[in-house]
Amino acid sequence: MSNNRPVLPLSDARWQRDLAKLGDWLATQKGGVGTFYEFQRRTSALRLEHQGHAALLRLLGDMAGRFADTFDGEPLDVSVASDALETLASHLRRVAALKPDLWEDYLGLLNLVGITELVPDC
């Protein structure tokens, strides 16, 4: 019996390259408010190129944007910024580790990202 389920676009080489570039860029950031706005901008641009991952990219970008909006013009504790950066990086690593035929894992990751808040006590 064959499995006629579509394969997730995770094995697309361009997606993998762009995901790695986003992760590499994030790893070089210090975590100021501008970092989170830039992450939001970058995920928005990637949504146009990788429409098969639009929901994931929207959720990640919106998460970063909410964080930046919360601290825009306010003091941002270094540990809070570091934790937020690590959370974003962790989500990107999870995406990179997903297997192309595991829809349940992808949906689980979408739900995890959907409920994650970078702002403490939200």
DABEL-V152483 format. One record per residue. SS is DSSP state (h for helix, s for strand, l for the rest). PHI is phi in whole degrees, 0 to 359 (* if undefined). Layout:
SS PHI
SS PHI
This chain:
l *
l 266
l 263
l 268
l 292
l 292
l 271
l 299
l 283
l 280
l 272
l 298
h 299
h 294
h 299
h 300
h 296
h 293
h 296
h 296
h 298
h 296
h 295
h 296
h 298
h 300
h 294
l 267
l 272
l 272
l 103
l 289
h 305
h 300
h 300
h 287
h 295
h 292
h 299
h 298
h 296
h 293
h 292
h 296
h 295
h 293
h 301
h 291
h 275
l 233
h 295
h 291
h 237
h 302
h 296
h 299
h 294
h 297
h 298
h 297
h 295
h 295
h 299
h 294
h 296
h 298
h 298
h 298
h 299
h 295
h 255
l 298
l 81
l 245
l 294
l 239
l 298
h 301
h 291
h 294
h 296
h 297
h 298
h 295
h 300
h 295
h 297
h 299
h 298
h 298
h 297
h 296
h 296
h 297
h 299
h 297
h 274
l 294
l 268
l 300
l 255
l 254
h 302
h 297
h 294
h 295
h 297
h 299
h 294
h 303
h 293
h 298
h 297
h 297
h 259
l 281
l 239
l 276
l 280
l 301
l 64
l 254
